[in-house]
C-alpha cells in the first residue's frame, strides 16, 4: 500500500488521487472536486520538475494560493525583480499570475539524508486581475522568452532572433516608441514594458 494512502487512512475528508500532475487538467480537477470552495495547493515539490509543475498550477488559474517548498535559488528567481541577476522569464511568468513571497528558509539539516542545497517555502497568492493589460498574452510571453533566451544580447538583437519575420529596424522603432533605450537588455524590463512591446509587435504583424 502506498505510504500516503496508509498515512491518511481513516481521514474521511481526504481522497488520494494518483497520477502525473503534468498530464492532469488541473482546472477540471479543481472544478470536479472543489466546486464552490477556494482550493489551495500545498506541496513539497520534486526539485527536478519544480518549474514545469509551478507553471502548470499557475496557468490553470484554478487555485487561490500556492504554497510550496522549493530550492532556495528557485524561490529567489520566482520573486526576483527587474535588474536583479536572478530575474528571468520564469520570474515574469510567476509574477504575471501571482504575487510571490518567500516565507522562510529550510536548512539542509531538516532532511535525512542531508541534501547539498538549502530550501525555502514560498507562497504565491493568485492575482484576481493580471498586473497590466496586454492584447495578446501568448505574444507577450513569446517576447519574454526571446529576451531571456539570449539575455547577454541587447533587447533588439534578442527580439530579432526570436522574431525573424520582423526587421531589426522595425524592432528598434518598437523599442523607441516604448520609451526604452536601444541598448537596453531584457533583464531591465518590467512586465508592463513587455506588454507594451508585445502590443506594438502585434500591431506590426497585422500590417
N, C-alpha and C positions, 0 to 999 in steps of 0.2 A: 504494500500500500504506500503511495507517495507520502512523503513527510508532511506536506502541507495539509493533506486530507486527514492524516492521523492527528495532527496538532489541533485542527479545528473541529474534530469530531464532537458532537454534542452542541455545537453552536448553530441553533436552528435558523438564525438570521443570516447565515453565511452559505454561499454557494461557490464551489471551486470549479472554474472553467479552464480546461487545459487547451492550449493552442499557442500558435506563434503570433505574438502581438503585431508583428509587421505584416501579417497576412489577414488580420481581422479588420472589419469595417467598424471602427470604434464608435462612430456616430450611431450606427444601427444598434450596436451592442448596448450603448447607454440608453437609447430610446426604448429598447425592449425590456431592460432590467431596472431602469431608474426613472420611469415616467412620473412626472410631477415632482421630482426631487432635484436637488442641486448636487450632482455627483462630483466627487473629487478623486484625484489619483494620489496615492501614497505608495512609494515603491523604493526598493534598493535595486537599482538597475544594473544589469551586466555591463561592465565598463567597455567591453568590446563593441557594443551596439548602442551605446548611450545616445549619440547624436541622432541616428535614424529613428529610435524609439521616441525621443522627445519631440522630434519633428512630426511624427505620426500623431502623437497625442495632441499637440498644439493645433495642427492643421485640421483635426476633426472638429474643433471648437465644441466639443461635447462635454467638457468638464469645467467646473467653477474654479478650482485651483489645482495645481500640480506640485506636489511636494516630493522630491526625490533625493536620494544620496548619489552623488557623482564624484568623480575625481576632482580634486581642488582646482586643477588647471581648467577643467571644463566649466566649472561653476564661474570662474573668473572670466572666461571667454564669453559665457552667456550674458554676464552683467556688464561687460566692458562697454565704454562709451567711445565715441569717435576720437581719434587721435591717440588712443591707447594701443600699445603693441599687441594686446590680446584681442582687440576689436577685429571682427571677422564677419563673413557672410552669415555665419550661424548666430552671431550676436544680433544681427538685424532681424533674422527670421524669428528668433525667440522674442525680441522686443516688439515686433510687429503684432504678435498675437497676445503677448502677456507683459506684465510688469514683474521682472525677476528680482529676487533679493537673496543673498547668501545669509542663512540663519546662523549657522555655526560650523566650525571645522570638526572633523572626526580624526583623531590620531590613529596611526597605524597600530598602536598598542591595543586598540579596541578589538582587534581581529586575531583569530587563530586559524591558520598560520598568519604571521605578521606580513602584510604587503609592503612593497617598497614605496608606495605613494600615500600621500595624505588625501583624505576625502573631505567632502563638505555636504551639508544638507541645504538644498536650495528650494525656495518656494516661488512659484510663478502664478500670480493672480491673473486670470484671463481678463482681457480687456472687453468691456461691453461695446466699445467702438474702436476702430483702428486709429492709430495716432495721427494720421493725416489722410487727406483724400488723394486718391490716385485713380485714373481712368481704367487702367489695366494692371491688376495686381501681378499677374504672371509676367508681364513685360518688365515690371519694376524689379522682380526677383531675377530676371534674366540680366538686367543691368548690374545688379548687385553681384551676381556670380561672375560676370565678365570683369568687374572691377577688382575682385579679390582673387580671381584665378591667376592674375599677373599683378599682384599688389605692388611690386617694385617699379612697375611702369607707371607713367602718368596716366591719369584717367582717360584722356583722349586716345592714347595708344592701346590701353586695355580694352576700351569700348570698340575701338577699330578692329581688334582681333575677335571680339565677340559678336560684332555686327558687321560682317563683311559686305552686307548688301547696302551699307550706308557709307558715303565717302567721308574721309577724315575731315575735310573742310566743313561738311555739314555737322559733324560731331563737335568740331571746335566751336561752331556757331551755337549749338545746343548748350554747351558748357558756358559760353559767354553770356547767353540770354538767361541762364540760370543764376547769374551773378557770381560765378566762380572763376578763379584764375585758370589760365590754360595749363599751367604746370601742376595743378593740384592732383593728388593721388586719391584713390577711392577710400582709403582708410581715414581721410579727413572729412568725409561726408556723413551727415546725419540722415535719418530716414526720410525727412522732408525733402532733402536735396535729391535723393534718389527718385523720389516720387515726381519731382519737377522734371528731372531729366527723362524719366520714362514717359511722361505726358508729351514732352516735346519730340522724343523719338517716335512715339506713336503717331503724332501729327505728321511727321516726315514720311512715315511708312504708308500713310493714307493718300499722299500726294501722287 
